[in-house]
Amino acid sequence: MAPQKHQKYVASVLGLPQSKVVCKTKRIGGGFGGKETRSAIFAAAASVPSFCLRRPVKLVLDRDVDMISTGQRHSFLGKYKVGFTNEGKILALDLEIYNNGGHSLDLSLAVLERAMFHSENVYDIENIRINGQVCFTNFPSNTAFRGFGGPQGLLIAENWIHHIATELQRSPEEIKELNFHNDGVVLHYGQLLQNCTISSVWDELKASCNFVEARKAINNFNSNNRWRKRGIAMIPTKFGISFTAKFMNQAGALVQVYTDGTVLVTHGGVEMGQGLHTKVAQVAASSFNIPLSSVFISETSTDKVPNASPTAASASSDLYGAAVLDACQQIKVRMEPIASKGTHNSFAELAQACYMERVDLSAHGFYATPNIGFDWTIGKGTPFNYFTYGAAFAEVEIDTLTGDFYTRTADIVMDLGFSINPAIDIGQIEGAFIQGLGWAAIEELKWGDDNHKWIRPGHLFTCGPGSYKIPSVNDIPLNFKVSLLKGVPNPKAIHSSKAVGEPPFFLGSAVLFAIKDAISAARAEEGHLDWFPLDNPATPERIRMACVDSITKKFAGIDYRSKLSV
């Protein structure tokens, strides 16, 4: 969500200065990228009759119109060449990636850039070349989605890792462990890697899920069942935290202390269920050493904190938490001469005493992320302040005759530094994993084109809950465990914490690769041991056709690949 952008577009449409347009956002029911820019179109449209008629105007889209008109997450195509040794050590990567931007650029270039930054995932590759291209197509303009291109780049990376493992007839986990990043390496875009914890995260996950025993149990089950197969996978992730556009890494906040000892905080971030207001309130409460109940968060408003960056890139707690802390510290410095007298018994008494001495109890805080920046002319720089690491294990069972699957187990370990609020962060991880599972294995867009002639050309068929399947309670893993890596403070962010919003999303792809592992077991029964592609989402149709058997061979070859709607 980006109130400042809405203010800008409405002012432009009405021919007014931005100072005469105020955008207020109390809270929104989820964000996930679709409300960052696309909603501004409708805000601008509603503002015209409101301005002309001097009356309130409310514009609400129903679900079908929303999905048809406001764009989707970007579909990606990756073409790769990988050089590696017989032991599995990766020597070189030559990668071309393309994303479907739709009919306008919107955020597609920035989405592509983040995909390029994340195209090596957690693997050390000495020689690497990545070329990216935004494709101009006859689709509604695609836009931001949780991960902002990162998951697509990471998925392509995991795909070629598994391809290497198949060629060498070794487990993907062995190949991954052999190529993990270590502290001190320089990434392909020139950033020095510091405080890398992927090996610790991976080792803790491997012990938690008892991977060796899980593999033995899977092999035993598959050898005794012809039409039901199980598969497992472990997937790592490394997600860069910062806006890749340097100027956006700034934040402002307004903190006001009242004479009854309560505190009102206004900041530029938008609460969309991610717990931003709660974390910001915690920062203020801990700074003043007062109860959390004494801190109140006002609605986000462009007349209180101007020029705010979008609440995106997982960085809002870092940015606005630091801005609020800056404002609190300014006030504490002013209060210190009075506080040092030791004549007060509570924060309320101190606030009252400061007021009587004409001390300013209001402050504007500001924070700009230091030591970042990337130069696209030379392709080098430090685009990210730090990285959030995680890994996930998934076990699935598929029905090879119908393509149906369910997730038996999911186990996740994340490095979140010293979490400000573990309950919120674990909720974010759980939600992101299920949302990622939907992206990887369930949610499919179907457009009218040459391969889908039963849909009107250019029309989005899957434009509502009746045709667009999202994860439900039945898709939640039967055994679902989340844990946070302990003893790893992050020196680069507020209170040694780490960002959590987007990084866990990609971990849902562990289900996709577990499905592929199960399909491999089914194909092996027919003597097919070669690598095969499995596009996401891994729908029942794709799973069924990939499980080559005497039935599918009657009408399709072993290399059959269903056409995608992109």
MOWO-V546392 format. One line per field, one symbol per residue. phi: phi as a letter, one per 20 degrees, with the letter a starting at -180 (. if undefined). psi: psi as a letter, one per 20 degrees, with the letter a starting at -180 (. if undefined). burial: b if it has 9 or more other C-alpha atoms within 8 Angstrom, else e. Layout:
phi = ???
psi = ???
burial = ???
This chain:
phi = .cgfffgffffffemdfffdcdddcfacencmofdfcfffgfffffffffffelcfcdccefgffgffdencfeeccdccccdbefeoffdbcdcccccefnebfldffffffffffdfdlddecfdbccdcbeeececgffbfbgolnggffffffffffffggffelcfgffffffdffcgnfdffdnefeclfdfffffffffffelgffffffffffffdcedccdbcbccebccfdqffegffebbcbcdcddfenecddcceedecnenffffffffffffelcfgfedcdeffbfedcelffgfbmmdffffffffffffffffffffggffffmeddbffffffffffemefdcbedbbcfelcqcdffdmcqcfdfacedabcdccccdefednfbbefbcccccedmegfbgfffffffffffffffffeccfcecdfbfecffdggmeefedaffcdedgcffefgfcccccdfdmcfdfebglmecfcgegfgffffgfgffgffffgfffffenddffbecfefefgffffffegbfffffcbffdgcffedd
psi = pnhhgggghghghikqqhijppppogrqmqfjhijghhihghggghhghgghilqqppopprgghghhhjraqpqqpppqpppqrhijpphqpoppqpqohbirgcjhghggghhghjiickpoohoppppqppporlqqoqaqqohlhghghhggghghghgghghilrqhhggghhjqqqqiqprijipppqlpjhhgggghghhgimgghggghghgghijpgipqqqqqpprqoppoqpioghimqqqqpppprijjqppppriqppkiijghggghgggghgilrqhiippprqppiigorkqrqnajjjgggghghgghggghgghghighghihkjqirhghggghhghjlpokqqpqqppprkrqpoihikqanhqhaqpqrqqpqprpqoihijqqqogqppppqokcnphnhggghggggghghhhggghigoppoqoahimiipppjpogmkrihioprqahiipqhooppqppqkmqoiirpkkrqqighhighihihgghhghgghhhghhhjjoirqqqoqqqmrhghgghhmpahghihjqrijpoqpqo.
burial = bbbbbbbbbbbbbbebebeebbbbbbebeebebbbbbbbbbbbbebbbbbbeeeeeeeeeeeeebbbbebbbebebebebebebeeebbbbbbbbbbbbbbbbebbbbbbbbbbbbbbbbbbbbbeebebebebbbeeebbbbbbbbbbbbbbbbbbbebbbbbbbbbebebeebbeebbbeeebbbebbbbbeebebbebbebbbeebebeebbeebeebbeeeeebbbbbbbbbbbbbbbbbebeebbbbbbbbbbbebbbbbbbbbbbbebbbeebbbbbbbebeebeeebbbbbbbbbebbbebbbbebbbbbbbbbbbbbbbbbbbbebbeebbeeeeeeebbbbbbbbbeeebbbbbbbbbebeebbbeeeebbbbbbbbbbbbbbbbbbbbbbeebbbbbbbbbbbbbbbbbeeeebbbebbbebbbbbbbbbbbbbbbbbbeebbebeebbbbbbbeeebbebeeebbbeebebeebeeeebeebbebbbbbbbbbbbbbbbbbbbbbbbbbbbbbeeeeeeeeeeebbbbbbbbbbbbbeeebbeeeeeeeeeeebe
